[in-house]
């Protein structure tokens, strides 16, 4: 067994209307997909029914909602997909997809969100209960600047919206422990983070018992 690995990101979707279109990256069946969504409003977000909400952040300073969804790919996902929000919002609506590859049992072990409005961006400590994990540190840094990368993590994906808001994903690969981590460059308007532990929840191999009858 080996730790899952980050694969790719899709094409960021951004709009000020109530429907945003994002694009899938190339993927395979059983890839773990994440969909990070920023709605600069507090209206209800409605993704495709295949997505499951993992975490939501209701910002404190009037910048709306940041949601993180996930699903295991069937392998048929391709091209673009629409995401809607309730009528009434007129500001930024953006979405991006990220993929991780493991085995057929890839799973999310633990997850926590955090928010703040300071130069120091924080990802909270989460539970890691074994070896061969990958930690995903997602951030939406509202109205910029370009956020830093936590020490010992690798920046995997970065997108910037027209208003300067950054979507980023950093990972720490093949680990057996975790902890709260920080980076500089946080927006004084607000930032939101998600910290996830991902692993292959592969069942143990059992050897059949053999009985000898005399």
Secondary structure by P-SEA (a helix, b strand, c coil): cbbbbbccccbbbbccccbbbbbbcccccccbbbbbbbbcccccccccccccccccccccccbbbbbbbbbbbccccccbbbbbcccccccccbbbbbbbbbccccccccbbbbbbbccbbbbcbbbbcccbbbbbbbbbbcccccccccccccccbbbbcccbbbbbbbbbcccccccccccccccccbbbbbbbbbbcccccbbbbbbbbcc
